[in-house]
Amino acid sequence: MMKKRRFSVALILAAMLLLSACADASQETVQEVPADAGEEKDDGIRIGITFDTFVLERWTRDRDVFMDTARKMGATVDVQTANGDVEKQKEQVRKFTEENMDAIVIVATDCYSLKEEVEDARNKGIQVISYDRLIQGEQTDLYITVDNEKVGTLMAQSIKEKLPEGGNVVMICGPEADSNSMDVANGFETELGDGPWKIVYKSHVKSWTPENGTQAVADAFAGTEEEIDAVMCGNDGLAGYVIRSLSERQLAGDVVVVGQDADLEACQRIVEGTQTMTVYKPINDLAKEAAECTVKLARGEQIVGNVLDVSDVKENEDGQEVPYYGLEPVAVTAENMDSVIIGSGFHSREEVYLNVEN
């Protein structure tokens, strides 16, 4: 009888531990432990990173690579997500500042609303990094991203190649609060130029949420009486909504649709023939470089003159120069899908060709 009782107690304890672990996993905060034995020694560097959202596929990749790289360099990372709420992101930045983090990395929900929080953090000697989106109103210590104007340029080039005689173009851009979206749109319109390609409708989604994306696409199709020949989408998520709407009109594959991020579903649509192209951004490289630069800055190391040239700067809208690290994007079509996406290991062949080879 005693053995059975001990066994029952052990089961209860095991169940309690399991429930505790599940409860911890449900929390928004993700804390990464420092490097293990055999890796680079922990030097006490603490990094706080706040993401706009994890709704988009790419941000989970950024998170995982950033955390893994920082951990191997001996840093501890506290990850937060604002879920598209700028007030929540402000609270997260203030919390990181109060905890005296060595560095704060921000994927801004609203690039124009974080001036006070960034200023407070930098006044405490904390390094602040604009990740993928350049924070406005206050200088940050680094802006690292993919060349977003080039992203727009590649989108426009794809449309021009597919429609050499010209055509009517709809633009469904990202949020105006996202400075990257504005850079992409500027690059697109500059490349499209004054030729036979006419922009008949242009809008910006309110935020990167499914409901706003769906509404923006519905508004775009209702907002023009012109025949639509091509649609420029702020990301692959929007491209998916566009193609769904085109499918309902039996036009999928007949209208040129371009997006960015090389999401798996977008790559599948490209080999299926319903999406024309996506822009691959080397996210793994971006997150790795961001983590390495962040740890170096937190340690007090100079990256300007070492990692970056002195001339590598971007001006924010106040004319303040921010050290800039920009990676080159790549246009992906059905023709180079295997070499760029599958060859790099970004997605597997089985995943990309799931719907056309089975």
Legacy VTK file of the C-alpha trace (Angstrom):
# vtk DataFile Version 3.0
C-alpha trace
ASCII
DATASET POLYDATA
POINTS 358 float
0.000 0.000 0.000
2.843 2.402 0.796
4.433 1.879 -2.635
1.152 2.711 -4.400
0.791 5.886 -2.326
4.305 7.011 -3.170
3.660 6.273 -6.821
0.457 8.365 -6.742
2.265 11.299 -5.120
4.952 11.117 -7.801
2.307 11.248 -10.533
0.657 14.280 -8.935
3.981 16.108 -8.682
4.788 15.307 -12.306
1.390 16.624 -13.419
1.900 19.829 -11.443
5.281 20.397 -13.078
3.782 19.804 -16.519
0.950 22.263 -15.916
3.438 24.825 -14.642
5.543 24.457 -17.778
2.492 24.874 -20.020
1.437 28.013 -18.135
4.912 29.509 -18.569
4.898 28.754 -22.297
1.676 30.717 -22.768
3.239 33.981 -21.617
4.066 36.706 -24.159
7.570 37.211 -22.850
10.200 34.871 -24.213
13.418 34.918 -22.227
16.464 33.236 -23.699
19.100 31.887 -21.337
22.760 32.853 -21.828
25.186 30.678 -23.757
25.777 27.124 -22.591
29.117 25.735 -21.503
31.495 25.457 -24.423
30.066 28.523 -26.148
31.137 32.143 -25.707
31.200 33.151 -22.057
28.257 35.101 -20.671
29.279 38.726 -20.109
25.951 39.805 -18.627
24.609 41.576 -21.730
20.814 41.971 -21.565
18.774 42.827 -24.639
15.098 43.715 -24.853
13.391 43.342 -28.232
9.819 44.325 -29.008
8.098 43.205 -32.213
5.118 44.866 -33.833
3.392 41.513 -34.381
3.934 37.832 -35.000
0.902 37.598 -37.305
3.209 37.781 -40.323
5.207 34.619 -40.981
8.558 36.341 -41.365
8.723 37.819 -37.844
8.941 34.436 -36.158
12.008 33.751 -38.308
13.582 37.063 -37.288
12.894 36.312 -33.635
14.353 32.827 -33.652
17.549 33.713 -35.530
18.106 36.867 -33.472
17.704 35.012 -30.179
19.919 32.107 -31.221
22.699 34.415 -32.414
22.592 36.638 -29.335
22.573 33.613 -27.030
25.678 32.201 -28.694
27.383 35.548 -28.088
26.569 35.341 -24.393
23.554 37.640 -24.201
20.150 37.206 -22.580
17.152 38.292 -24.671
13.696 39.325 -23.476
11.213 39.183 -26.380
7.908 41.049 -26.365
5.216 41.568 -28.992
2.949 44.609 -29.153
0.282 42.836 -31.226
-0.069 45.952 -33.368
-0.762 48.226 -30.370
1.563 51.225 -30.201
0.618 52.044 -26.597
1.529 48.517 -25.603
4.857 48.854 -27.386
5.557 52.103 -25.555
4.973 50.296 -22.264
7.362 47.556 -23.308
10.111 50.031 -24.204
9.598 51.874 -20.909
9.817 48.558 -19.048
13.090 47.706 -20.782
14.386 51.168 -19.872
13.383 50.815 -16.224
15.151 47.444 -16.131
18.256 49.184 -17.516
18.734 46.831 -20.445
22.044 47.194 -22.266
20.222 47.472 -25.596
16.650 47.777 -26.856
15.697 46.578 -30.331
12.419 47.861 -31.774
10.352 46.657 -34.717
8.157 49.726 -34.566
4.378 49.468 -34.634
4.284 53.188 -35.414
7.614 54.729 -36.446
6.352 58.201 -35.562
5.135 57.603 -31.995
8.166 56.407 -30.032
10.226 59.603 -29.756
9.878 60.071 -25.994
10.526 56.416 -25.158
13.633 56.243 -27.346
14.954 59.512 -25.963
14.521 58.310 -22.374
16.315 55.050 -23.099
19.259 56.713 -24.820
19.563 59.294 -22.032
20.172 56.341 -19.697
22.978 55.138 -21.938
20.965 52.294 -23.459
21.680 51.445 -27.092
18.514 51.618 -29.223
18.274 49.838 -32.569
15.656 50.469 -35.259
15.034 46.997 -36.650
13.651 46.899 -40.189
11.742 50.183 -39.691
13.425 53.518 -39.057
12.085 55.240 -35.954
11.342 58.910 -36.554
11.596 61.932 -34.272
14.634 60.714 -32.320
17.987 59.378 -33.407
18.689 55.692 -32.808
22.089 54.017 -32.604
21.552 51.758 -35.619
19.048 51.187 -38.386
19.309 47.711 -39.881
16.991 46.531 -42.632
16.741 45.381 -46.219
16.960 48.111 -48.883
13.251 48.912 -49.006
13.318 51.295 -51.944
15.001 48.497 -53.902
12.111 46.217 -52.884
9.691 48.644 -54.552
11.967 48.948 -57.567
11.994 45.166 -58.068
8.201 45.032 -57.820
7.817 47.702 -60.496
10.384 46.056 -62.760
8.446 42.796 -62.597
5.224 44.520 -63.643
6.977 46.318 -66.499
8.480 43.048 -67.734
5.105 41.294 -67.658
3.219 44.243 -69.165
5.658 45.815 -71.657
2.804 47.596 -73.454
1.586 49.167 -70.221
-1.532 48.703 -68.130
-3.588 49.815 -65.145
-1.909 49.296 -61.793
-3.428 49.167 -58.304
-1.224 49.827 -55.268
-2.214 48.402 -51.870
0.623 49.567 -49.655
1.558 48.928 -46.051
0.638 51.310 -43.200
1.710 54.929 -43.440
2.972 54.590 -39.849
5.507 52.047 -41.155
8.353 54.057 -42.712
9.416 51.007 -44.726
6.070 50.944 -46.498
6.634 54.491 -47.629
10.116 53.621 -48.925
8.737 50.624 -50.837
5.986 52.765 -52.379
8.471 55.492 -53.333
10.795 52.991 -54.965
7.880 51.439 -56.838
6.462 54.707 -58.169
9.888 56.034 -59.130
10.694 52.907 -61.142
7.248 52.738 -62.739
7.763 56.304 -63.948
5.622 58.183 -66.446
5.400 55.445 -69.069
2.328 53.512 -70.191
1.752 52.056 -66.708
-1.006 54.013 -65.016
-1.683 53.888 -61.260
-5.475 53.913 -61.124
-5.833 53.326 -57.380
-3.546 53.630 -54.358
-4.228 52.993 -50.677
-2.495 52.091 -47.404
-3.723 49.443 -44.974
-4.330 50.789 -41.487
-2.156 48.099 -39.912
-0.718 44.664 -40.644
-3.764 42.738 -39.451
-5.840 40.232 -41.462
-9.058 42.198 -41.066
-7.466 45.429 -42.298
-5.809 43.609 -45.192
-9.074 42.011 -46.274
-10.866 45.357 -46.087
-8.149 47.153 -48.035
-8.402 44.638 -50.876
-12.196 44.882 -50.956
-11.948 48.675 -51.064
-9.390 48.527 -53.870
-11.567 46.385 -56.129
-14.573 48.563 -55.382
-12.583 51.795 -55.706
-11.837 51.736 -59.417
-13.950 51.205 -62.506
-10.870 50.658 -64.640
-9.812 47.205 -65.763
-7.019 46.076 -63.431
-3.888 44.637 -65.065
-1.534 44.510 -62.092
-1.622 44.807 -58.299
1.321 45.876 -56.161
0.892 44.496 -52.632
2.668 45.765 -49.531
3.455 42.178 -48.520
2.622 38.590 -49.420
-0.247 38.513 -46.954
-2.008 41.242 -48.929
-1.150 39.396 -52.149
-3.006 36.378 -50.776
-6.145 38.435 -50.184
-5.861 39.931 -53.676
-5.545 36.521 -55.326
-8.492 35.198 -53.350
-10.570 38.102 -54.638
-9.307 37.529 -58.190
-10.190 33.844 -57.929
-13.762 34.771 -57.064
-13.795 36.780 -60.305
-12.101 33.931 -62.247
-9.133 36.228 -62.911
-6.413 34.570 -60.828
-3.344 34.142 -63.013
-4.540 36.737 -65.537
-3.643 39.756 -63.380
-0.018 40.448 -62.418
0.350 40.315 -58.621
3.573 41.181 -56.802
4.408 41.095 -53.100
7.309 40.755 -50.695
8.678 38.511 -47.904
8.758 35.178 -49.802
6.161 33.667 -47.452
5.624 29.956 -48.059
2.089 30.426 -49.386
3.330 33.128 -51.767
6.035 30.815 -53.095
3.392 28.113 -53.566
1.178 30.578 -55.471
4.088 31.543 -57.709
4.800 27.969 -58.831
1.036 27.460 -59.222
0.868 30.544 -61.471
-1.468 32.834 -59.515
1.171 35.197 -58.056
3.795 36.671 -60.361
6.657 37.400 -58.000
7.711 38.060 -54.446
10.734 39.843 -53.065
12.986 37.626 -50.993
14.609 39.464 -48.149
17.528 37.575 -46.536
15.829 37.502 -43.151
18.217 34.992 -41.606
21.190 37.191 -42.517
19.351 40.317 -41.370
18.473 38.905 -37.949
21.957 37.461 -37.489
23.670 40.754 -38.353
21.217 42.661 -36.155
21.962 40.446 -33.158
25.728 40.652 -33.689
25.678 44.448 -34.037
23.370 44.818 -31.026
25.647 42.772 -28.771
28.698 44.708 -29.970
27.012 48.039 -29.307
25.901 46.822 -25.869
29.507 45.910 -25.081
30.605 49.419 -26.002
32.288 48.358 -29.246
32.352 50.658 -32.261
30.586 49.323 -35.347
31.005 52.478 -37.447
34.396 52.145 -39.043
34.447 48.405 -38.398
31.180 46.738 -39.429
29.898 49.863 -41.210
31.618 52.577 -43.219
31.363 56.118 -41.903
29.270 56.983 -44.966
26.700 54.256 -44.233
23.939 56.465 -42.843
20.231 57.116 -43.312
18.551 60.380 -42.426
15.278 60.305 -40.534
12.650 62.921 -41.290
14.283 65.338 -38.836
17.569 65.192 -40.746
19.319 63.168 -38.042
21.868 60.693 -39.398
21.568 57.106 -38.194
24.199 54.405 -38.851
22.664 52.195 -41.546
23.088 48.537 -42.448
21.102 47.577 -45.556
20.902 44.136 -47.155
20.062 43.523 -50.806
16.654 42.022 -51.697
16.118 39.539 -54.551
13.167 39.249 -56.943
11.783 35.700 -56.953
9.737 34.224 -59.790
8.924 30.691 -60.907
12.133 30.745 -62.961
14.539 31.249 -60.025
12.476 29.737 -57.202
14.701 26.665 -56.967
17.994 28.558 -56.905
16.989 31.385 -54.545
14.406 29.951 -52.155
15.057 26.234 -52.143
18.797 26.541 -52.725
19.169 28.841 -49.731
17.113 26.539 -47.512
14.527 29.259 -46.883
11.757 26.804 -47.778
12.021 23.171 -48.805
11.127 21.891 -52.264
8.428 19.645 -50.769
6.784 22.674 -49.151
6.951 24.974 -52.169
5.740 22.433 -54.733
3.218 20.775 -52.423
0.209 21.638 -54.583
1.718 21.050 -58.024
3.704 17.853 -57.628
1.300 15.784 -55.521
LINES 1 359
358 0 1 2 3 4 5 6 7 8 9 10 11 12 13 14 15 16 17 18 19 20 21 22 23 24 25 26 27 28 29 30 31 32 33 34 35 36 37 38 39 40 41 42 43 44 45 46 47 48 49 50 51 52 53 54 55 56 57 58 59 60 61 62 63 64 65 66 67 68 69 70 71 72 73 74 75 76 77 78 79 80 81 82 83 84 85 86 87 88 89 90 91 92 93 94 95 96 97 98 99 100 101 102 103 104 105 106 107 108 109 110 111 112 113 114 115 116 117 118 119 120 121 122 123 124 125 126 127 128 129 130 131 132 133 134 135 136 137 138 139 140 141 142 143 144 145 146 147 148 149 150 151 152 153 154 155 156 157 158 159 160 161 162 163 164 165 166 167 168 169 170 171 172 173 174 175 176 177 178 179 180 181 182 183 184 185 186 187 188 189 190 191 192 193 194 195 196 197 198 199 200 201 202 203 204 205 206 207 208 209 210 211 212 213 214 215 216 217 218 219 220 221 222 223 224 225 226 227 228 229 230 231 232 233 234 235 236 237 238 239 240 241 242 243 244 245 246 247 248 249 250 251 252 253 254 255 256 257 258 259 260 261 262 263 264 265 266 267 268 269 270 271 272 273 274 275 276 277 278 279 280 281 282 283 284 285 286 287 288 289 290 291 292 293 294 295 296 297 298 299 300 301 302 303 304 305 306 307 308 309 310 311 312 313 314 315 316 317 318 319 320 321 322 323 324 325 326 327 328 329 330 331 332 333 334 335 336 337 338 339 340 341 342 343 344 345 346 347 348 349 350 351 352 353 354 355 356 357
